[in-house]
């Protein structure tokens, strides 16, 4: 099964990125979520950011980074196809909706977290220029 999502690489000026962990799961990933039928990816992303983090980005503030695919972290036998956008922000967030935890992390801290395959193999290399594991 394929799961189509819109995801945000939220990046702070010190290079940290915001990762979230959903309730009942172990893996950290970018905020975002499923794209509804007929919904534009950026519209879905802004809806998800408002629901999960009470973030309402300004129009035109997101930069499209591309489409990435990986094994889904929380749905066995599924693949996630993500439309990824980068947003620069200095905001602090409070986890809401299905989000259990939201954490800013720096490149040197990635070993301390269980990361979703999409985050580990595609998103972090795309925003930090790291080699995938």
CNS distance restraints for C-alpha pairs under 8 A (distance, minus, plus):
assign (resid   1 and name CA) (resid  77 and name CA) 6.92 0.50 0.50
assign (resid   1 and name CA) (resid  78 and name CA) 4.73 0.50 0.50
assign (resid   1 and name CA) (resid  79 and name CA) 6.30 0.50 0.50
assign (resid   2 and name CA) (resid  78 and name CA) 5.77 0.50 0.50
assign (resid   2 and name CA) (resid  79 and name CA) 4.96 0.50 0.50
assign (resid   2 and name CA) (resid  80 and name CA) 5.81 0.50 0.50
assign (resid   2 and name CA) (resid  81 and name CA) 6.87 0.50 0.50
assign (resid   3 and name CA) (resid  34 and name CA) 7.01 0.50 0.50
assign (resid   3 and name CA) (resid  78 and name CA) 7.06 0.50 0.50
assign (resid   3 and name CA) (resid  79 and name CA) 6.12 0.50 0.50
assign (resid   3 and name CA) (resid  80 and name CA) 4.69 0.50 0.50
assign (resid   3 and name CA) (resid  81 and name CA) 5.99 0.50 0.50
assign (resid   4 and name CA) (resid  34 and name CA) 5.73 0.50 0.50
assign (resid   4 and name CA) (resid  35 and name CA) 5.94 0.50 0.50
assign (resid   4 and name CA) (resid  80 and name CA) 6.01 0.50 0.50
assign (resid   4 and name CA) (resid  81 and name CA) 4.89 0.50 0.50
assign (resid   4 and name CA) (resid  82 and name CA) 5.99 0.50 0.50
assign (resid   4 and name CA) (resid  83 and name CA) 7.94 0.50 0.50
assign (resid   5 and name CA) (resid  32 and name CA) 7.02 0.50 0.50
assign (resid   5 and name CA) (resid  33 and name CA) 5.06 0.50 0.50
assign (resid   5 and name CA) (resid  34 and name CA) 4.18 0.50 0.50
assign (resid   5 and name CA) (resid  35 and name CA) 5.15 0.50 0.50
assign (resid   5 and name CA) (resid  41 and name CA) 7.45 0.50 0.50
assign (resid   5 and name CA) (resid  80 and name CA) 7.09 0.50 0.50
assign (resid   5 and name CA) (resid  81 and name CA) 6.17 0.50 0.50
assign (resid   5 and name CA) (resid  82 and name CA) 4.81 0.50 0.50
assign (resid   5 and name CA) (resid  83 and name CA) 6.29 0.50 0.50
assign (resid   6 and name CA) (resid  32 and name CA) 5.55 0.50 0.50
assign (resid   6 and name CA) (resid  33 and name CA) 5.66 0.50 0.50
assign (resid   6 and name CA) (resid  34 and name CA) 6.46 0.50 0.50
assign (resid   6 and name CA) (resid  35 and name CA) 6.39 0.50 0.50
assign (resid   6 and name CA) (resid  41 and name CA) 5.50 0.50 0.50
assign (resid   6 and name CA) (resid  42 and name CA) 6.96 0.50 0.50
assign (resid   6 and name CA) (resid  44 and name CA) 6.36 0.50 0.50
assign (resid   6 and name CA) (resid  45 and name CA) 5.16 0.50 0.50
assign (resid   6 and name CA) (resid  82 and name CA) 5.45 0.50 0.50
assign (resid   6 and name CA) (resid  83 and name CA) 4.75 0.50 0.50
assign (resid   6 and name CA) (resid  84 and name CA) 6.01 0.50 0.50
assign (resid   6 and name CA) (resid  85 and name CA) 7.73 0.50 0.50
assign (resid   7 and name CA) (resid  30 and name CA) 5.95 0.50 0.50
assign (resid   7 and name CA) (resid  31 and name CA) 5.76 0.50 0.50
assign (resid   7 and name CA) (resid  32 and name CA) 4.27 0.50 0.50
assign (resid   7 and name CA) (resid  33 and name CA) 6.48 0.50 0.50
assign (resid   7 and name CA) (resid  45 and name CA) 6.22 0.50 0.50
assign (resid   7 and name CA) (resid  82 and name CA) 6.36 0.50 0.50
assign (resid   7 and name CA) (resid  83 and name CA) 6.18 0.50 0.50
assign (resid   7 and name CA) (resid  84 and name CA) 4.95 0.50 0.50
assign (resid   7 and name CA) (resid  85 and name CA) 6.31 0.50 0.50
assign (resid   8 and name CA) (resid  30 and name CA) 5.81 0.50 0.50
assign (resid   8 and name CA) (resid  31 and name CA) 5.69 0.50 0.50
assign (resid   8 and name CA) (resid  32 and name CA) 6.07 0.50 0.50
assign (resid   8 and name CA) (resid  45 and name CA) 7.14 0.50 0.50
assign (resid   8 and name CA) (resid  84 and name CA) 5.88 0.50 0.50
assign (resid   8 and name CA) (resid  85 and name CA) 5.00 0.50 0.50
assign (resid   8 and name CA) (resid  86 and name CA) 5.74 0.50 0.50
assign (resid   8 and name CA) (resid  87 and name CA) 6.79 0.50 0.50
assign (resid   9 and name CA) (resid  17 and name CA) 6.61 0.50 0.50
assign (resid   9 and name CA) (resid  18 and name CA) 7.18 0.50 0.50
assign (resid   9 and name CA) (resid  30 and name CA) 6.13 0.50 0.50
assign (resid   9 and name CA) (resid  31 and name CA) 7.69 0.50 0.50
assign (resid   9 and name CA) (resid  84 and name CA) 7.05 0.50 0.50
assign (resid   9 and name CA) (resid  85 and name CA) 6.00 0.50 0.50
assign (resid   9 and name CA) (resid  86 and name CA) 4.61 0.50 0.50
assign (resid   9 and name CA) (resid  87 and name CA) 6.18 0.50 0.50
assign (resid   9 and name CA) (resid 123 and name CA) 7.40 0.50 0.50
assign (resid   9 and name CA) (resid 127 and name CA) 7.45 0.50 0.50
assign (resid  10 and name CA) (resid  17 and name CA) 5.43 0.50 0.50
assign (resid  10 and name CA) (resid  18 and name CA) 5.53 0.50 0.50
assign (resid  10 and name CA) (resid  30 and name CA) 7.83 0.50 0.50
assign (resid  10 and name CA) (resid  86 and name CA) 5.95 0.50 0.50
assign (resid  10 and name CA) (resid  87 and name CA) 4.91 0.50 0.50
assign (resid  10 and name CA) (resid  88 and name CA) 5.90 0.50 0.50
assign (resid  10 and name CA) (resid  89 and name CA) 6.60 0.50 0.50
assign (resid  11 and name CA) (resid  15 and name CA) 6.16 0.50 0.50
assign (resid  11 and name CA) (resid  16 and name CA) 5.74 0.50 0.50
assign (resid  11 and name CA) (resid  17 and name CA) 4.50 0.50 0.50
assign (resid  11 and name CA) (resid  18 and name CA) 6.72 0.50 0.50
assign (resid  11 and name CA) (resid  86 and name CA) 7.18 0.50 0.50
assign (resid  11 and name CA) (resid  87 and name CA) 6.17 0.50 0.50
assign (resid  11 and name CA) (resid  88 and name CA) 4.93 0.50 0.50
assign (resid  11 and name CA) (resid  89 and name CA) 6.07 0.50 0.50
assign (resid  11 and name CA) (resid  90 and name CA) 7.97 0.50 0.50
assign (resid  12 and name CA) (resid  16 and name CA) 5.31 0.50 0.50
assign (resid  12 and name CA) (resid  17 and name CA) 6.28 0.50 0.50
assign (resid  12 and name CA) (resid  88 and name CA) 5.88 0.50 0.50
assign (resid  12 and name CA) (resid  89 and name CA) 5.33 0.50 0.50
assign (resid  12 and name CA) (resid  90 and name CA) 5.42 0.50 0.50
assign (resid  13 and name CA) (resid  88 and name CA) 7.42 0.50 0.50
assign (resid  13 and name CA) (resid  89 and name CA) 7.52 0.50 0.50
assign (resid  13 and name CA) (resid  90 and name CA) 7.12 0.50 0.50
assign (resid  15 and name CA) (resid 106 and name CA) 6.39 0.50 0.50
assign (resid  15 and name CA) (resid 107 and name CA) 7.88 0.50 0.50
assign (resid  15 and name CA) (resid 128 and name CA) 7.96 0.50 0.50
assign (resid  16 and name CA) (resid 104 and name CA) 5.73 0.50 0.50
assign (resid  16 and name CA) (resid 105 and name CA) 4.99 0.50 0.50
assign (resid  16 and name CA) (resid 106 and name CA) 4.39 0.50 0.50
assign (resid  16 and name CA) (resid 107 and name CA) 7.19 0.50 0.50
assign (resid  17 and name CA) (resid 104 and name CA) 5.34 0.50 0.50
assign (resid  17 and name CA) (resid 105 and name CA) 5.47 0.50 0.50
assign (resid  17 and name CA) (resid 106 and name CA) 6.60 0.50 0.50
assign (resid  18 and name CA) (resid  30 and name CA) 6.82 0.50 0.50
assign (resid  18 and name CA) (resid  31 and name CA) 7.77 0.50 0.50
assign (resid  18 and name CA) (resid 102 and name CA) 6.70 0.50 0.50
assign (resid  18 and name CA) (resid 103 and name CA) 5.53 0.50 0.50
assign (resid  18 and name CA) (resid 104 and name CA) 4.35 0.50 0.50
assign (resid  18 and name CA) (resid 105 and name CA) 6.36 0.50 0.50
assign (resid  19 and name CA) (resid  28 and name CA) 5.71 0.50 0.50
assign (resid  19 and name CA) (resid  29 and name CA) 5.10 0.50 0.50
assign (resid  19 and name CA) (resid  30 and name CA) 4.95 0.50 0.50
assign (resid  19 and name CA) (resid  31 and name CA) 6.57 0.50 0.50
assign (resid  19 and name CA) (resid 102 and name CA) 5.73 0.50 0.50
assign (resid  19 and name CA) (resid 103 and name CA) 5.41 0.50 0.50
assign (resid  19 and name CA) (resid 104 and name CA) 6.31 0.50 0.50
assign (resid  19 and name CA) (resid 105 and name CA) 7.24 0.50 0.50
assign (resid  20 and name CA) (resid  28 and name CA) 5.20 0.50 0.50
assign (resid  20 and name CA) (resid  29 and name CA) 5.38 0.50 0.50
assign (resid  20 and name CA) (resid  30 and name CA) 6.01 0.50 0.50
assign (resid  20 and name CA) (resid  31 and name CA) 5.94 0.50 0.50
assign (resid  20 and name CA) (resid  99 and name CA) 6.59 0.50 0.50
assign (resid  20 and name CA) (resid 100 and name CA) 7.53 0.50 0.50
assign (resid  20 and name CA) (resid 101 and name CA) 5.58 0.50 0.50
assign (resid  20 and name CA) (resid 102 and name CA) 4.33 0.50 0.50
assign (resid  20 and name CA) (resid 103 and name CA) 6.34 0.50 0.50
assign (resid  21 and name CA) (resid  25 and name CA) 6.62 0.50 0.50
assign (resid  21 and name CA) (resid  26 and name CA) 6.67 0.50 0.50
assign (resid  21 and name CA) (resid  27 and name CA) 6.02 0.50 0.50
assign (resid  21 and name CA) (resid  28 and name CA) 4.63 0.50 0.50
assign (resid  21 and name CA) (resid  29 and name CA) 6.46 0.50 0.50
assign (resid  21 and name CA) (resid  99 and name CA) 5.87 0.50 0.50
assign (resid  21 and name CA) (resid 100 and name CA) 5.73 0.50 0.50
assign (resid  21 and name CA) (resid 101 and name CA) 5.22 0.50 0.50
assign (resid  21 and name CA) (resid 102 and name CA) 6.54 0.50 0.50
assign (resid  22 and name CA) (resid  26 and name CA) 7.80 0.50 0.50
assign (resid  22 and name CA) (resid  27 and name CA) 7.99 0.50 0.50
assign (resid  22 and name CA) (resid  28 and name CA) 7.80 0.50 0.50
assign (resid  22 and name CA) (resid  98 and name CA) 5.56 0.50 0.50
assign (resid  22 and name CA) (resid  99 and name CA) 4.31 0.50 0.50
assign (resid  22 and name CA) (resid 100 and name CA) 5.16 0.50 0.50
assign (resid  22 and name CA) (resid 101 and name CA) 6.99 0.50 0.50
assign (resid  23 and name CA) (resid  98 and name CA) 5.68 0.50 0.50
assign (resid  23 and name CA) (resid  99 and name CA) 5.69 0.50 0.50
assign (resid  23 and name CA) (resid 100 and name CA) 4.74 0.50 0.50
assign (resid  23 and name CA) (resid 101 and name CA) 7.98 0.50 0.50
assign (resid  25 and name CA) (resid  74 and name CA) 7.09 0.50 0.50
assign (resid  26 and name CA) (resid 114 and name CA) 6.56 0.50 0.50
assign (resid  27 and name CA) (resid  73 and name CA) 6.92 0.50 0.50
assign (resid  27 and name CA) (resid 113 and name CA) 7.57 0.50 0.50
assign (resid  27 and name CA) (resid 114 and name CA) 4.90 0.50 0.50
assign (resid  27 and name CA) (resid 115 and name CA) 4.88 0.50 0.50
assign (resid  27 and name CA) (resid 116 and name CA) 5.19 0.50 0.50
assign (resid  28 and name CA) (resid 113 and name CA) 7.04 0.50 0.50
assign (resid  28 and name CA) (resid 114 and name CA) 6.12 0.50 0.50
assign (resid  28 and name CA) (resid 115 and name CA) 4.83 0.50 0.50
assign (resid  28 and name CA) (resid 116 and name CA) 5.83 0.50 0.50
assign (resid  28 and name CA) (resid 119 and name CA) 7.85 0.50 0.50
assign (resid  29 and name CA) (resid 115 and name CA) 6.29 0.50 0.50
assign (resid  29 and name CA) (resid 116 and name CA) 5.59 0.50 0.50
assign (resid  29 and name CA) (resid 118 and name CA) 7.71 0.50 0.50
assign (resid  29 and name CA) (resid 119 and name CA) 5.59 0.50 0.50
assign (resid  30 and name CA) (resid 119 and name CA) 6.84 0.50 0.50
assign (resid  31 and name CA) (resid  48 and name CA) 7.58 0.50 0.50
assign (resid  31 and name CA) (resid  49 and name CA) 6.76 0.50 0.50
assign (resid  31 and name CA) (resid  52 and name CA) 7.35 0.50 0.50
assign (resid  32 and name CA) (resid  44 and name CA) 7.94 0.50 0.50
assign (resid  32 and name CA) (resid  45 and name CA) 5.63 0.50 0.50
assign (resid  32 and name CA) (resid  48 and name CA) 5.23 0.50 0.50
assign (resid  32 and name CA) (resid  49 and name CA) 6.17 0.50 0.50
assign (resid  32 and name CA) (resid  52 and name CA) 7.81 0.50 0.50
assign (resid  33 and name CA) (resid  44 and name CA) 7.38 0.50 0.50
assign (resid  33 and name CA) (resid  45 and name CA) 6.94 0.50 0.50
assign (resid  33 and name CA) (resid  48 and name CA) 5.98 0.50 0.50
assign (resid  34 and name CA) (resid  44 and name CA) 7.27 0.50 0.50
assign (resid  35 and name CA) (resid  39 and name CA) 6.16 0.50 0.50
assign (resid  35 and name CA) (resid  40 and name CA) 7.38 0.50 0.50
assign (resid  35 and name CA) (resid  41 and name CA) 6.18 0.50 0.50
assign (resid  35 and name CA) (resid  44 and name CA) 5.42 0.50 0.50
assign (resid  35 and name CA) (resid  45 and name CA) 7.90 0.50 0.50
assign (resid  36 and name CA) (resid  44 and name CA) 7.15 0.50 0.50
assign (resid  39 and name CA) (resid  43 and name CA) 6.66 0.50 0.50
assign (resid  39 and name CA) (resid  44 and name CA) 6.42 0.50 0.50
assign (resid  40 and name CA) (resid  44 and name CA) 6.27 0.50 0.50
assign (resid  41 and name CA) (resid  45 and name CA) 6.13 0.50 0.50
assign (resid  41 and name CA) (resid  83 and name CA) 6.68 0.50 0.50
assign (resid  42 and name CA) (resid  46 and name CA) 6.22 0.50 0.50
assign (resid  43 and name CA) (resid  47 and name CA) 6.19 0.50 0.50
assign (resid  44 and name CA) (resid  48 and name CA) 6.11 0.50 0.50
assign (resid  45 and name CA) (resid  49 and name CA) 6.08 0.50 0.50
assign (resid  46 and name CA) (resid  50 and name CA) 6.20 0.50 0.50
assign (resid  46 and name CA) (resid  55 and name CA) 7.92 0.50 0.50
assign (resid  46 and name CA) (resid  56 and name CA) 6.67 0.50 0.50
assign (resid  46 and name CA) (resid  57 and name CA) 7.07 0.50 0.50
assign (resid  47 and name CA) (resid  51 and name CA) 6.29 0.50 0.50
assign (resid  48 and name CA) (resid  52 and name CA) 5.89 0.50 0.50
assign (resid  49 and name CA) (resid  53 and name CA) 5.45 0.50 0.50
assign (resid  49 and name CA) (resid  54 and name CA) 6.33 0.50 0.50
assign (resid  49 and name CA) (resid  55 and name CA) 5.36 0.50 0.50
assign (resid  49 and name CA) (resid  56 and name CA) 6.90 0.50 0.50
assign (resid  50 and name CA) (resid  54 and name CA) 4.20 0.50 0.50
assign (resid  50 and name CA) (resid  55 and name CA) 4.75 0.50 0.50
assign (resid  50 and name CA) (resid  56 and name CA) 5.74 0.50 0.50
assign (resid  51 and name CA) (resid  55 and name CA) 7.93 0.50 0.50
assign (resid  51 and name CA) (resid  96 and name CA) 6.80 0.50 0.50
assign (resid  51 and name CA) (resid  97 and name CA) 6.29 0.50 0.50
assign (resid  52 and name CA) (resid  95 and name CA) 6.21 0.50 0.50
assign (resid  52 and name CA) (resid  96 and name CA) 4.85 0.50 0.50
assign (resid  52 and name CA) (resid  97 and name CA) 5.43 0.50 0.50
assign (resid  52 and name CA) (resid  98 and name CA) 6.99 0.50 0.50
assign (resid  52 and name CA) (resid  99 and name CA) 6.25 0.50 0.50
assign (resid  53 and name CA) (resid  93 and name CA) 5.74 0.50 0.50
assign (resid  53 and name CA) (resid  94 and name CA) 5.82 0.50 0.50
assign (resid  53 and name CA) (resid  95 and name CA) 5.51 0.50 0.50
assign (resid  53 and name CA) (resid  96 and name CA) 5.79 0.50 0.50
assign (resid  54 and name CA) (resid  93 and name CA) 7.41 0.50 0.50
assign (resid  54 and name CA) (resid  94 and name CA) 7.56 0.50 0.50
assign (resid  54 and name CA) (resid  96 and name CA) 7.55 0.50 0.50
assign (resid  55 and name CA) (resid  93 and name CA) 7.77 0.50 0.50
assign (resid  57 and name CA) (resid  61 and name CA) 6.65 0.50 0.50
assign (resid  57 and name CA) (resid  62 and name CA) 7.92 0.50 0.50
assign (resid  61 and name CA) (resid  87 and name CA) 6.31 0.50 0.50
assign (resid  61 and name CA) (resid  88 and name CA) 7.75 0.50 0.50
assign (resid  62 and name CA) (resid  85 and name CA) 5.79 0.50 0.50
assign (resid  62 and name CA) (resid  86 and name CA) 5.54 0.50 0.50
assign (resid  62 and name CA) (resid  87 and name CA) 4.99 0.50 0.50
assign (resid  63 and name CA) (resid  85 and name CA) 5.28 0.50 0.50
assign (resid  63 and name CA) (resid  86 and name CA) 5.06 0.50 0.50
assign (resid  63 and name CA) (resid  87 and name CA) 6.62 0.50 0.50
assign (resid  64 and name CA) (resid  83 and name CA) 7.75 0.50 0.50
assign (resid  64 and name CA) (resid  84 and name CA) 6.13 0.50 0.50
assign (resid  64 and name CA) (resid  85 and name CA) 4.41 0.50 0.50
assign (resid  64 and name CA) (resid  86 and name CA) 6.40 0.50 0.50
assign (resid  65 and name CA) (resid  83 and name CA) 7.75 0.50 0.50
assign (resid  65 and name CA) (resid  84 and name CA) 5.44 0.50 0.50
assign (resid  65 and name CA) (resid  85 and name CA) 5.37 0.50 0.50
assign (resid  65 and name CA) (resid  86 and name CA) 6.63 0.50 0.50
assign (resid  65 and name CA) (resid 126 and name CA) 7.76 0.50 0.50
assign (resid  66 and name CA) (resid  83 and name CA) 5.93 0.50 0.50
assign (resid  66 and name CA) (resid  84 and name CA) 5.56 0.50 0.50
assign (resid  66 and name CA) (resid  85 and name CA) 7.41 0.50 0.50
assign (resid  67 and name CA) (resid  81 and name CA) 6.87 0.50 0.50
assign (resid  67 and name CA) (resid  82 and name CA) 5.47 0.50 0.50
assign (resid  67 and name CA) (resid  83 and name CA) 4.65 0.50 0.50
assign (resid  67 and name CA) (resid  84 and name CA) 6.17 0.50 0.50
assign (resid  68 and name CA) (resid  81 and name CA) 5.76 0.50 0.50
assign (resid  68 and name CA) (resid  82 and name CA) 5.20 0.50 0.50
assign (resid  68 and name CA) (resid  83 and name CA) 6.70 0.50 0.50
assign (resid  68 and name CA) (resid  84 and name CA) 7.36 0.50 0.50
assign (resid  68 and name CA) (resid 118 and name CA) 7.44 0.50 0.50
assign (resid  68 and name CA) (resid 122 and name CA) 6.77 0.50 0.50
assign (resid  69 and name CA) (resid  79 and name CA) 6.89 0.50 0.50
assign (resid  69 and name CA) (resid  80 and name CA) 5.62 0.50 0.50
assign (resid  69 and name CA) (resid  81 and name CA) 4.51 0.50 0.50
assign (resid  69 and name CA) (resid  82 and name CA) 6.26 0.50 0.50
assign (resid  69 and name CA) (resid 118 and name CA) 6.72 0.50 0.50
assign (resid  70 and name CA) (resid  79 and name CA) 5.62 0.50 0.50
assign (resid  70 and name CA) (resid  80 and name CA) 5.52 0.50 0.50
assign (resid  70 and name CA) (resid  81 and name CA) 6.85 0.50 0.50
assign (resid  70 and name CA) (resid 117 and name CA) 6.14 0.50 0.50
assign (resid  70 and name CA) (resid 118 and name CA) 5.13 0.50 0.50
assign (resid  71 and name CA) (resid  77 and name CA) 7.76 0.50 0.50
assign (resid  71 and name CA) (resid  78 and name CA) 6.22 0.50 0.50
assign (resid  71 and name CA) (resid  79 and name CA) 4.43 0.50 0.50
assign (resid  71 and name CA) (resid  80 and name CA) 6.04 0.50 0.50
assign (resid  71 and name CA) (resid 117 and name CA) 6.33 0.50 0.50
assign (resid  71 and name CA) (resid 118 and name CA) 7.15 0.50 0.50
assign (resid  72 and name CA) (resid  76 and name CA) 6.85 0.50 0.50
assign (resid  72 and name CA) (resid  77 and name CA) 7.60 0.50 0.50
assign (resid  72 and name CA) (resid  78 and name CA) 5.44 0.50 0.50
assign (resid  72 and name CA) (resid  79 and name CA) 4.83 0.50 0.50
assign (resid  72 and name CA) (resid  80 and name CA) 5.13 0.50 0.50
assign (resid  72 and name CA) (resid 116 and name CA) 7.56 0.50 0.50
assign (resid  72 and name CA) (resid 117 and name CA) 7.15 0.50 0.50
assign (resid  72 and name CA) (resid 118 and name CA) 7.59 0.50 0.50
assign (resid  73 and name CA) (resid 116 and name CA) 5.20 0.50 0.50
assign (resid  73 and name CA) (resid 117 and name CA) 6.41 0.50 0.50
assign (resid  73 and name CA) (resid 118 and name CA) 8.00 0.50 0.50
assign (resid  80 and name CA) (resid 118 and name CA) 7.78 0.50 0.50
assign (resid  84 and name CA) (resid 123 and name CA) 7.91 0.50 0.50
assign (resid  93 and name CA) (resid 102 and name CA) 7.26 0.50 0.50
assign (resid  94 and name CA) (resid 102 and name CA) 7.18 0.50 0.50
assign (resid  95 and name CA) (resid  99 and name CA) 5.30 0.50 0.50
assign (resid  95 and name CA) (resid 100 and name CA) 6.22 0.50 0.50
assign (resid  95 and name CA) (resid 101 and name CA) 5.80 0.50 0.50
assign (resid  95 and name CA) (resid 102 and name CA) 5.82 0.50 0.50
assign (resid  96 and name CA) (resid 100 and name CA) 7.45 0.50 0.50
assign (resid 105 and name CA) (resid 109 and name CA) 6.10 0.50 0.50
assign (resid 105 and name CA) (resid 110 and name CA) 7.10 0.50 0.50
assign (resid 106 and name CA) (resid 110 and name CA) 7.06 0.50 0.50
assign (resid 107 and name CA) (resid 128 and name CA) 7.27 0.50 0.50
assign (resid 109 and name CA) (resid 113 and name CA) 7.60 0.50 0.50
assign (resid 110 and name CA) (resid 115 and name CA) 7.91 0.50 0.50
assign (resid 115 and name CA) (resid 119 and name CA) 6.19 0.50 0.50
assign (resid 115 and name CA) (resid 120 and name CA) 5.69 0.50 0.50
assign (resid 116 and name CA) (resid 120 and name CA) 6.10 0.50 0.50
assign (resid 117 and name CA) (resid 121 and name CA) 5.70 0.50 0.50
assign (resid 117 and name CA) (resid 122 and name CA) 7.79 0.50 0.50
assign (resid 118 and name CA) (resid 122 and name CA) 5.40 0.50 0.50
assign (resid 118 and name CA) (resid 123 and name CA) 6.29 0.50 0.50
assign (resid 119 and name CA) (resid 123 and name CA) 4.67 0.50 0.50
assign (resid 119 and name CA) (resid 124 and name CA) 5.80 0.50 0.50
assign (resid 120 and name CA) (resid 124 and name CA) 5.93 0.50 0.50
assign (resid 120 and name CA) (resid 125 and name CA) 7.54 0.50 0.50
assign (resid 120 and name CA) (resid 132 and name CA) 6.90 0.50 0.50
assign (resid 120 and name CA) (resid 133 and name CA) 7.41 0.50 0.50
assign (resid 121 and name CA) (resid 125 and name CA) 6.75 0.50 0.50
assign (resid 121 and name CA) (resid 132 and name CA) 4.91 0.50 0.50
assign (resid 121 and name CA) (resid 133 and name CA) 6.53 0.50 0.50
assign (resid 122 and name CA) (resid 126 and name CA) 6.05 0.50 0.50
assign (resid 122 and name CA) (resid 132 and name CA) 6.99 0.50 0.50
assign (resid 123 and name CA) (resid 127 and name CA) 6.31 0.50 0.50
assign (resid 124 and name CA) (resid 128 and name CA) 5.65 0.50 0.50
assign (resid 124 and name CA) (resid 129 and name CA) 7.39 0.50 0.50
assign (resid 124 and name CA) (resid 130 and name CA) 6.84 0.50 0.50
assign (resid 125 and name CA) (resid 129 and name CA) 4.72 0.50 0.50
assign (resid 125 and name CA) (resid 130 and name CA) 4.29 0.50 0.50
assign (resid 125 and name CA) (resid 131 and name CA) 5.88 0.50 0.50
assign (resid 125 and name CA) (resid 132 and name CA) 6.12 0.50 0.50
assign (resid 126 and name CA) (resid 130 and name CA) 7.40 0.50 0.50
